[in-house]
């Protein structure tokens, strides 16, 4: 490396260069898994001065990390389980993400908790929310969100006219935060790359290299070029989430703990279907349910059921969708129907298996273990505390390296686009006038790219057609597709429509009209010929059909079978 910082681009050339470096030299740390914890671990390791590699078999955040409730939160329900340490840790992280690490991506969001019983419930829930507020101040900095408030029934109904009159007798409001989870993970991978980590998606680990009992590297398969090669590393970190047990089996290690997959589904409905100035959280017999504001939409979720089928493409069933609609409609004056649902997505939580048969009772705590020499495994946990999990995993790996390794610095390292964000936000009207675009467009770009928005505006300045919105997805500009392929590591159409943008869940047609246009734009960056461009579109449309059909099935087995009828663009298994 010839300079302190490398390019902030994460395009096809950077991927090729990263793979070349991975093949030629032994690393200090190789992280396997490109979800929130794996990308976090790569950033943690490289900013300690360690030579670092990061591999992901699919796209960044393509598993659990792009299919969460999109919340950065303490987990108010864990207070009831007396898990105070987890709640406090998560609330401190929430403040850090909101104010320091990614203020362009993580935003405050207000929730109502409706009360149904007089006196005791208000006292009980109010005490919990007071504790929540107190914990949020214990990290040595302000929490970044207002504290909770008590509301009368009249105040609640004024703020949320869509509520049924007999659904509550009052309420409490409190704040948490939300994030575009997939965009955050892609930004994290790109930030790690800019500090010198060698990161590559679509590279699958197919085995471990051992000397005696010690892991000294991995056997890798570049799924783009079909090349097989070896990567040597002093320490390997397994951060593969719900695939943890599968990865551990490659070492021939039986494992001292298990990771169970719990399926959670979410519905996306248009913002105008529920008249409300804030989100909502309420109890069900099994868990808690959120109605979360999400741009021009609401996210409604989630479920919590065991899942033992395909881990790459968990499928939502008709029963899952009906369950959410039934519980939401118990609160609303005008019920939602299937016709109101724009999008559906299902994700898997990696839970540490314990004594309980119910996934909702399994631990959200994380575990870090040096299961065999040279291999650290990190598992469990929740999205919000990814930075702590990553730090703990690299601490464990660093302990086994020769010489003193500096402590984690990630509490002070902002993601690309975060530095100067507030100043750019304050100038948004001027920027809009300078580029002759609506201020709302600039706000949209700033809240997705932060100060990297300049790079998108440069693309539009060079080619005015890139300032046009995508068909069927007015929120997103053509420039964002080009930028995803050239700067953000997107290699396939699915990467752009499902993760760099959220068109696959936000558009009524789930991206069908946008697909041919987006594929043409990507082809220009990635050098696809007409045949490849057509294949990308066909595979994406097959995915949409399979997902829609799976959501009409009565049970997990049928939904899984139907979803898997659509082949992946790159065969991973």
C-alpha positions as CSV (number, residue, x, y, z in Angstrom):
1,X,0.0,0.0,0.0
2,X,1.5,3.3,-1.1
3,X,-0.7,5.7,0.9
4,X,-2.6,5.8,4.2
5,X,-6.0,5.7,2.5
6,X,-7.0,3.7,-0.6
7,X,-9.8,4.4,-3.1
8,X,-13.2,4.8,-1.7
9,X,-14.6,2.9,-4.7
10,X,-15.7,-0.7,-4.4
11,X,-16.2,-1.6,-8.0
12,X,-15.2,-4.5,-10.2
13,X,-11.5,-3.4,-10.6
14,X,-11.2,-3.2,-6.8
15,X,-12.7,-6.6,-6.4
16,X,-10.2,-8.1,-8.9
17,X,-7.3,-6.3,-7.1
18,X,-8.5,-7.6,-3.7
19,X,-8.6,-11.2,-4.9
20,X,-5.1,-10.9,-6.4
21,X,-3.8,-9.7,-3.0
22,X,-5.7,-12.4,-1.1
23,X,-4.0,-15.1,-3.2
24,X,-0.4,-13.8,-2.9
25,X,0.2,-13.0,0.8
26,X,-0.7,-14.4,4.2
27,X,-3.2,-12.3,6.1
28,X,-3.3,-11.5,9.8
29,X,-7.1,-11.9,9.8
30,X,-9.5,-13.4,7.2
31,X,-13.2,-12.8,7.9
32,X,-15.7,-15.2,6.4
33,X,-19.3,-13.8,6.0
34,X,-20.3,-10.4,4.6
35,X,-23.3,-9.6,6.8
36,X,-23.3,-6.9,9.4
37,X,-21.0,-8.7,11.9
38,X,-18.5,-9.9,9.2
39,X,-18.1,-6.5,7.6
40,X,-17.9,-4.9,11.0
41,X,-15.2,-7.4,12.0
42,X,-13.2,-6.5,8.8
43,X,-13.4,-2.8,9.6
44,X,-12.4,-3.5,13.2
45,X,-9.4,-5.6,12.2
46,X,-8.0,-3.3,9.4
47,X,-8.2,-0.2,11.6
48,X,-6.1,-1.9,14.2
49,X,-3.4,-2.1,11.6
50,X,-3.9,-5.8,10.8
51,X,-3.7,-7.1,7.2
52,X,-7.3,-8.2,6.6
53,X,-9.5,-10.1,4.1
54,X,-13.2,-10.4,3.9
55,X,-15.2,-13.0,1.8
56,X,-18.9,-13.3,1.1
57,X,-20.4,-16.1,-0.9
58,X,-23.3,-14.0,-2.2
59,X,-23.8,-10.2,-2.0
60,X,-23.1,-8.0,1.0
61,X,-26.0,-8.4,3.5
62,X,-27.8,-10.9,1.2
63,X,-28.8,-13.0,4.2
64,X,-30.2,-11.9,7.6
65,X,-28.6,-8.4,7.5
66,X,-30.8,-7.1,4.7
67,X,-34.1,-8.5,6.0
68,X,-34.3,-7.2,9.6
69,X,-36.9,-4.8,11.0
70,X,-34.6,-2.0,10.0
71,X,-34.4,-0.9,13.6
72,X,-31.4,0.3,15.6
73,X,-32.9,-0.2,19.1
74,X,-32.2,-1.2,22.7
75,X,-35.0,-3.9,22.5
76,X,-37.6,-2.6,24.9
77,X,-39.0,-6.1,25.3
78,X,-35.7,-7.4,26.8
79,X,-36.3,-5.2,29.8
80,X,-39.2,-7.6,30.7
81,X,-36.8,-10.5,30.5
82,X,-34.5,-8.5,32.9
83,X,-31.7,-8.5,30.3
84,X,-30.5,-5.1,31.4
85,X,-26.9,-5.5,30.2
86,X,-28.0,-6.2,26.6
87,X,-30.5,-3.3,26.6
88,X,-27.9,-0.8,28.0
89,X,-25.2,-2.0,25.6
90,X,-27.6,-1.7,22.6
91,X,-28.8,1.8,23.6
92,X,-25.2,3.1,23.9
93,X,-24.5,1.7,20.4
94,X,-27.7,3.3,19.1
95,X,-26.5,6.7,20.3
96,X,-23.1,6.1,18.7
97,X,-24.6,5.1,15.3
98,X,-27.0,8.0,15.3
99,X,-24.5,10.7,16.2
100,X,-21.0,9.6,15.2
101,X,-20.7,6.5,13.0
102,X,-23.5,6.9,10.4
103,X,-25.8,9.9,11.0
104,X,-26.7,9.9,7.3
105,X,-28.1,6.3,7.5
106,X,-29.4,6.0,11.1
107,X,-32.4,8.2,12.0
108,X,-34.6,8.7,15.1
109,X,-38.1,7.2,14.9
110,X,-40.9,7.7,17.3
111,X,-43.2,4.9,18.5
112,X,-46.5,4.7,20.4
113,X,-47.2,2.0,22.8
114,X,-51.0,1.8,23.2
115,X,-52.4,1.2,26.7
116,X,-55.4,-1.0,27.1
117,X,-55.7,-1.2,30.9
118,X,-56.0,1.7,33.4
119,X,-53.4,2.6,36.1
120,X,-51.2,-0.5,36.5
121,X,-50.2,-0.9,32.8
122,X,-49.3,2.8,32.5
123,X,-47.2,2.6,35.7
124,X,-45.5,-0.7,34.6
125,X,-44.8,0.3,31.0
126,X,-43.8,3.8,32.0
127,X,-41.3,2.5,34.5
128,X,-39.8,0.3,31.8
129,X,-39.5,3.3,29.4
130,X,-38.0,5.5,32.2
131,X,-35.3,2.8,32.7
132,X,-34.8,2.7,28.9
133,X,-34.2,6.5,28.9
134,X,-31.8,6.2,31.8
135,X,-29.7,3.5,30.2
136,X,-29.5,5.5,27.0
137,X,-27.6,8.2,29.0
138,X,-25.0,5.9,30.5
139,X,-22.6,5.8,27.5
140,X,-21.0,9.2,28.3
141,X,-22.8,11.0,25.5
142,X,-26.4,12.2,25.1
143,X,-28.7,9.5,23.6
144,X,-29.5,11.5,20.4
145,X,-33.3,11.0,20.8
146,X,-35.9,12.7,23.0
147,X,-37.2,10.9,26.2
148,X,-40.5,9.1,26.5
149,X,-43.9,10.8,27.1
150,X,-47.3,9.9,28.5
151,X,-50.3,10.6,26.2
152,X,-54.0,10.7,26.9
153,X,-56.5,8.9,24.6
154,X,-57.4,12.2,23.0
155,X,-53.7,13.0,22.3
156,X,-53.2,9.5,20.8
157,X,-56.2,9.7,18.5
158,X,-55.2,13.2,17.3
159,X,-51.7,11.8,16.4
160,X,-53.0,8.5,14.9
161,X,-56.5,9.0,13.4
162,X,-56.4,5.5,11.9
163,X,-56.7,3.8,15.3
164,X,-59.9,2.1,16.3
165,X,-61.6,4.1,19.0
166,X,-61.9,1.1,21.3
167,X,-58.3,-0.1,20.7
168,X,-56.8,1.8,23.6
169,X,-57.3,4.1,26.6
170,X,-54.1,6.1,26.2
171,X,-50.5,5.5,25.4
172,X,-46.8,6.2,25.8
173,X,-44.4,7.4,23.2
174,X,-40.7,6.7,23.1
175,X,-37.9,6.9,20.5
176,X,-35.6,4.4,18.9
177,X,-33.8,4.6,15.5
178,X,-34.0,3.0,12.1
179,X,-31.6,2.2,9.3
180,X,-31.6,0.8,5.7
181,X,-29.8,-2.3,6.9
182,X,-28.5,-3.5,3.5
183,X,-27.2,-0.1,2.5
184,X,-25.4,0.2,5.9
185,X,-23.6,-3.2,5.4
186,X,-22.5,-2.3,1.8
187,X,-21.2,1.0,3.2
188,X,-19.4,-0.9,6.0
189,X,-17.7,-3.2,3.5
190,X,-16.7,-0.2,1.3
191,X,-15.3,1.6,4.4
192,X,-13.2,-1.4,5.4
193,X,-11.9,-1.5,1.8
194,X,-11.0,2.2,1.9
195,X,-8.9,1.5,5.0
196,X,-7.0,-1.3,3.2
197,X,-9.0,-4.5,3.7
198,X,-9.1,-6.9,0.7
199,X,-12.9,-7.5,0.4
200,X,-14.6,-9.6,-2.2
201,X,-18.2,-10.7,-2.6
202,X,-19.3,-13.8,-4.6
203,X,-16.3,-15.8,-3.3
204,X,-17.4,-18.9,-1.4
205,X,-15.3,-20.7,1.2
206,X,-15.5,-24.4,0.4
207,X,-13.1,-25.7,3.0
208,X,-10.4,-24.9,5.5
209,X,-6.7,-25.5,5.2
210,X,-5.3,-27.2,8.3
211,X,-1.8,-28.0,9.6
212,X,-2.4,-30.6,12.3
213,X,-5.3,-29.3,14.3
214,X,-4.6,-25.6,13.4
215,X,-6.6,-23.7,10.8
216,X,-4.2,-21.8,8.6
217,X,-6.4,-20.6,5.7
218,X,-9.4,-21.4,3.5
219,X,-10.1,-23.0,0.1
220,X,-12.0,-20.3,-1.9
221,X,-14.1,-20.4,-5.0
222,X,-14.6,-17.2,-7.1
223,X,-18.2,-17.8,-8.3
224,X,-17.8,-15.0,-10.9
225,X,-14.8,-16.5,-12.7
226,X,-15.2,-20.1,-11.4
227,X,-11.5,-20.0,-10.2
228,X,-10.5,-22.0,-7.2
229,X,-7.6,-20.8,-5.0
230,X,-6.3,-20.8,-1.4
231,X,-6.0,-17.9,1.0
232,X,-3.6,-18.1,4.0
233,X,-4.3,-16.4,7.3
234,X,-3.0,-16.4,10.8
235,X,-6.5,-16.3,12.2
236,X,-9.9,-16.9,10.4
237,X,-13.1,-15.5,11.8
238,X,-16.3,-17.3,11.1
239,X,-19.1,-14.7,11.0
240,X,-21.6,-16.6,8.9
241,X,-24.8,-16.1,11.0
242,X,-27.4,-18.7,10.4
243,X,-24.8,-20.7,8.3
244,X,-22.4,-20.9,11.4
245,X,-23.0,-24.6,12.0
246,X,-22.5,-25.4,8.3
247,X,-19.2,-23.5,8.2
248,X,-18.0,-25.1,11.4
249,X,-18.7,-28.6,10.0
250,X,-16.1,-27.9,7.3
251,X,-13.4,-27.9,10.0
252,X,-14.6,-31.3,11.2
253,X,-15.5,-29.7,14.5
254,X,-18.7,-30.7,16.2
255,X,-19.2,-27.4,18.0
256,X,-20.0,-26.5,21.6
257,X,-23.1,-24.5,20.7
258,X,-25.7,-24.5,18.0
259,X,-27.3,-21.6,16.0
260,X,-31.0,-21.9,15.3
261,X,-32.8,-20.0,12.6
262,X,-35.9,-18.1,13.5
263,X,-38.0,-16.7,10.6
264,X,-39.4,-13.2,10.8
265,X,-41.5,-11.7,8.0
266,X,-42.5,-8.1,7.3
267,X,-45.2,-6.5,5.1
268,X,-44.7,-3.3,3.2
269,X,-47.8,-1.1,2.8
270,X,-48.3,2.4,1.4
271,X,-48.0,5.3,3.9
272,X,-51.5,6.5,3.1
273,X,-53.2,3.3,4.3
274,X,-52.5,4.2,7.9
275,X,-52.9,7.9,9.0
276,X,-50.3,8.3,11.8
277,X,-47.6,10.8,12.8
278,X,-45.5,8.0,14.4
279,X,-44.8,4.3,14.4
280,X,-46.5,1.8,16.8
281,X,-45.4,-1.2,18.9
282,X,-47.8,-3.6,20.6
283,X,-47.8,-7.0,22.2
284,X,-49.1,-10.2,20.6
285,X,-49.5,-13.5,22.4
286,X,-46.1,-14.6,21.0
287,X,-43.9,-11.5,20.7
288,X,-44.2,-7.8,19.9
289,X,-45.4,-6.3,16.6
290,X,-44.1,-3.1,15.0
291,X,-45.6,-0.7,12.6
292,X,-42.6,1.3,11.4
293,X,-42.6,4.4,9.2
294,X,-40.4,3.7,6.1
295,X,-40.2,6.6,3.7
296,X,-43.5,6.5,1.7
297,X,-44.4,3.2,3.3
298,X,-45.0,1.3,6.5
299,X,-43.2,-1.8,7.5
300,X,-45.3,-4.2,9.6
301,X,-43.6,-7.1,11.4
302,X,-42.6,-9.4,12.7
303,X,-43.3,-13.1,13.2
304,X,-41.0,-15.5,15.1
305,X,-41.1,-19.1,14.0
306,X,-38.6,-21.9,13.7
307,X,-37.1,-22.4,10.2
308,X,-35.3,-25.6,9.1
309,X,-35.4,-25.2,5.3
310,X,-33.4,-23.3,2.7
311,X,-31.4,-20.6,4.5
312,X,-30.6,-18.4,1.5
313,X,-34.2,-17.8,0.5
314,X,-36.6,-18.0,3.5
315,X,-40.2,-17.8,2.3
316,X,-43.2,-16.1,3.8
317,X,-46.4,-18.1,3.7
318,X,-50.1,-17.0,3.4
319,X,-50.5,-17.9,7.1
320,X,-47.6,-15.6,8.0
321,X,-49.1,-12.7,6.1
322,X,-52.6,-13.4,7.5
323,X,-51.2,-13.5,11.1
324,X,-49.7,-10.0,10.7
325,X,-52.8,-8.5,9.1
326,X,-55.1,-10.0,11.7
327,X,-53.0,-8.5,14.6
328,X,-52.6,-5.1,13.0
329,X,-56.3,-4.9,12.1
330,X,-57.2,-5.4,15.8
331,X,-55.9,-1.8,16.3
332,X,-57.1,-0.1,13.1
333,X,-60.5,1.5,12.3
334,X,-60.2,0.6,8.6
335,X,-58.6,-2.8,8.3
336,X,-55.8,-3.6,5.8
337,X,-56.3,-6.3,3.2
338,X,-54.0,-8.4,1.0
339,X,-54.6,-5.8,-1.7
340,X,-52.9,-3.2,0.4
341,X,-49.6,-5.2,0.6
342,X,-46.9,-3.8,-1.7
343,X,-44.1,-6.0,-0.7
344,X,-43.2,-8.9,1.7
345,X,-39.8,-10.0,2.9
346,X,-38.6,-12.8,5.2
347,X,-35.4,-13.1,7.1
348,X,-33.7,-15.4,9.5
349,X,-32.4,-14.5,13.0
350,X,-29.4,-16.4,14.1
351,X,-30.3,-17.4,17.7
352,X,-28.1,-19.3,20.1
353,X,-29.9,-22.5,20.7
354,X,-30.6,-23.2,24.4
355,X,-33.1,-25.0,26.5
356,X,-36.2,-23.4,25.1
357,X,-38.2,-24.8,22.3
358,X,-39.6,-21.4,21.5
359,X,-37.4,-19.2,19.2
360,X,-38.8,-16.1,20.9
361,X,-37.2,-17.2,24.2
362,X,-33.8,-18.0,22.8
363,X,-30.9,-15.7,23.5
364,X,-30.1,-12.5,21.6
365,X,-26.7,-12.5,23.4
366,X,-23.7,-13.3,21.3
367,X,-20.9,-15.7,21.8
368,X,-17.3,-15.6,20.7
369,X,-15.3,-18.8,20.9
370,X,-11.8,-20.0,19.7
371,X,-13.2,-23.4,18.8
372,X,-10.0,-24.7,17.2
373,X,-6.6,-23.1,16.9
374,X,-6.6,-20.5,14.2
375,X,-10.4,-20.2,14.0
376,X,-12.6,-17.8,15.9
377,X,-16.4,-18.1,15.7
378,X,-18.9,-15.3,16.5
379,X,-22.6,-16.0,16.6
380,X,-25.9,-14.9,18.0
381,X,-26.4,-11.2,18.9
382,X,-28.6,-8.6,17.3
383,X,-28.0,-6.1,14.4
384,X,-27.7,-3.1,16.7
385,X,-24.8,-4.5,18.7
386,X,-22.8,-5.6,15.6
387,X,-19.8,-3.4,16.5
388,X,-19.4,-5.0,20.0
389,X,-19.7,-8.5,18.4
390,X,-17.0,-7.5,15.8
391,X,-14.7,-6.0,18.5
392,X,-15.0,-9.1,20.7
393,X,-14.3,-11.4,17.7
394,X,-11.2,-9.5,16.7
395,X,-10.1,-9.3,20.3
396,X,-10.2,-13.1,20.5
397,X,-8.3,-13.4,17.2
398,X,-5.7,-10.7,18.2
399,X,-5.0,-12.6,21.5
400,X,-3.6,-15.4,19.4
401,X,-1.4,-13.3,17.2
402,X,2.3,-12.6,18.0
403,X,3.0,-9.1,19.3
404,X,0.8,-6.4,20.7
405,X,-2.3,-5.6,18.7
406,X,-3.9,-2.1,19.2
407,X,-7.3,-1.9,20.8
408,X,-10.5,-1.5,18.7
409,X,-11.0,2.1,17.4
410,X,-14.3,1.6,15.6
411,X,-16.2,3.7,18.2
412,X,-14.5,6.7,16.5
413,X,-14.6,5.6,12.9
414,X,-17.4,7.1,10.8
415,X,-18.6,5.3,7.7
416,X,-17.9,6.8,4.3
417,X,-20.3,9.6,3.7
418,X,-20.8,10.5,7.4
419,X,-18.1,13.1,7.8
420,X,-19.6,16.5,7.0
421,X,-23.1,15.1,6.6
422,X,-24.8,17.7,8.8
423,X,-23.2,20.6,6.9
424,X,-24.3,19.1,3.6
425,X,-27.8,18.7,4.9
426,X,-27.9,22.3,6.0
427,X,-26.9,23.3,2.4
428,X,-29.4,21.0,0.7
429,X,-31.5,23.8,-0.8
430,X,-28.5,25.4,-2.3
431,X,-27.3,22.1,-3.8
432,X,-30.7,21.5,-5.3
433,X,-30.7,24.9,-7.0
434,X,-27.2,24.4,-8.3
435,X,-28.1,21.1,-10.0
436,X,-31.7,22.2,-10.9
437,X,-33.3,19.3,-9.1
438,X,-36.0,19.3,-6.4
439,X,-34.8,19.6,-2.8
440,X,-36.6,16.3,-2.0
441,X,-34.2,14.5,-4.4
442,X,-31.2,15.9,-2.7
443,X,-32.6,14.9,0.7
444,X,-33.1,11.4,-0.6
445,X,-29.5,11.2,-1.8
446,X,-28.0,12.7,1.3
447,X,-29.9,10.2,3.5
448,X,-28.6,7.3,1.4
449,X,-25.0,8.4,0.5
450,X,-24.2,11.3,2.9
451,X,-21.4,13.4,1.5
452,X,-20.8,10.8,-1.2
453,X,-23.8,12.4,-2.8
454,X,-21.3,14.6,-4.7
455,X,-20.2,11.5,-6.7
456,X,-23.8,10.8,-7.8
457,X,-24.3,14.5,-8.7
458,X,-21.1,14.3,-10.8
459,X,-22.6,11.4,-12.7
460,X,-25.8,13.3,-13.4
461,X,-23.8,16.4,-14.4
462,X,-21.9,14.3,-17.0
463,X,-25.1,12.6,-18.3
464,X,-28.4,14.3,-17.6
465,X,-30.4,11.1,-18.3
466,X,-29.0,9.6,-15.1
467,X,-31.1,12.2,-13.2
468,X,-34.3,10.5,-14.4
469,X,-36.2,8.2,-12.0
470,X,-36.5,4.5,-12.7
471,X,-39.8,3.2,-14.1
472,X,-42.2,2.0,-11.4
473,X,-39.8,3.2,-8.7
474,X,-39.9,7.0,-8.7
475,X,-37.9,7.4,-5.5
476,X,-34.7,6.1,-7.2
477,X,-32.6,7.7,-9.9
478,X,-30.8,6.0,-12.8
479,X,-27.5,7.3,-11.4
480,X,-28.0,5.2,-8.3
481,X,-27.9,2.0,-10.4
482,X,-24.7,3.1,-12.2
483,X,-23.1,4.1,-8.8
484,X,-24.1,0.8,-7.2
485,X,-22.2,-1.1,-9.8
486,X,-19.2,1.2,-10.1
487,X,-18.7,2.1,-6.4
488,X,-20.7,-0.2,-4.1
489,X,-19.8,-3.7,-5.2
490,X,-23.1,-4.6,-6.9
491,X,-22.3,-7.4,-9.4
492,X,-25.9,-8.5,-10.4
493,X,-29.3,-7.0,-11.0
494,X,-30.7,-8.6,-7.9
495,X,-28.0,-6.8,-5.8
496,X,-29.2,-3.5,-7.0
497,X,-33.0,-4.0,-6.9
498,X,-33.1,-5.9,-3.6
499,X,-30.3,-4.4,-1.6
500,X,-28.6,-1.2,-2.9
501,X,-32.1,0.1,-3.5
502,X,-35.2,-1.5,-1.9
503,X,-37.3,-1.5,-5.2
504,X,-38.0,-5.3,-4.8
505,X,-40.1,-4.6,-1.7
506,X,-41.3,-1.0,-2.2
507,X,-42.6,-1.0,-5.8
508,X,-46.1,-2.4,-6.5
509,X,-44.6,-4.5,-9.3
510,X,-41.6,-5.5,-7.2
511,X,-39.2,-4.1,-9.7
512,X,-40.5,-5.7,-12.9
513,X,-40.6,-2.4,-14.9
514,X,-37.3,-1.2,-13.4
515,X,-35.4,-4.4,-14.2
516,X,-34.7,-4.0,-17.9
517,X,-33.6,-0.3,-17.5
518,X,-31.4,-1.1,-14.5
519,X,-29.8,-4.1,-16.3
520,X,-28.9,-1.8,-19.2
521,X,-27.3,0.7,-16.9
522,X,-25.3,-2.0,-15.1
523,X,-24.2,-3.5,-18.4
524,X,-22.4,-0.3,-19.3
525,X,-20.4,-0.5,-16.1
526,X,-19.8,-4.2,-15.8
527,X,-19.3,-4.9,-19.5
528,X,-22.2,-7.3,-20.0
529,X,-23.1,-8.4,-23.5
530,X,-26.8,-8.4,-24.7
531,X,-27.2,-12.1,-23.7
532,X,-25.9,-11.5,-20.2
533,X,-28.1,-8.5,-19.7
534,X,-31.2,-10.5,-20.8
535,X,-30.3,-13.4,-18.5
536,X,-30.0,-11.0,-15.5
537,X,-33.5,-9.6,-16.2
538,X,-35.0,-13.1,-16.7
539,X,-33.5,-14.4,-13.5
540,X,-34.8,-11.4,-11.6
541,X,-38.4,-11.8,-13.0
542,X,-38.3,-15.5,-12.1
543,X,-37.4,-14.5,-8.6
544,X,-40.4,-12.1,-8.4
545,X,-42.8,-14.7,-9.7
546,X,-41.5,-17.4,-7.3
547,X,-41.7,-15.0,-4.3
548,X,-45.3,-14.0,-5.1
549,X,-46.3,-17.6,-5.6
550,X,-44.6,-18.7,-2.3
551,X,-46.6,-16.1,-0.4
552,X,-49.8,-17.9,-1.4
553,X,-48.7,-21.2,0.0
554,X,-50.2,-22.5,3.3
555,X,-47.1,-23.7,5.0
556,X,-43.3,-23.4,5.1
557,X,-42.6,-26.6,3.2
558,X,-44.8,-25.6,0.2
559,X,-43.5,-22.0,0.2
560,X,-39.9,-23.1,0.3
561,X,-40.4,-25.5,-2.6
562,X,-42.1,-22.8,-4.7
563,X,-39.5,-20.2,-3.9
564,X,-36.6,-22.5,-4.9
565,X,-38.1,-23.0,-8.4
566,X,-36.4,-19.7,-9.3
567,X,-32.7,-20.4,-9.9
568,X,-30.0,-18.0,-8.5
569,X,-28.1,-16.0,-11.1
570,X,-24.9,-17.5,-9.6
571,X,-25.1,-21.0,-8.3
572,X,-23.7,-21.0,-4.7
573,X,-24.5,-24.5,-3.5
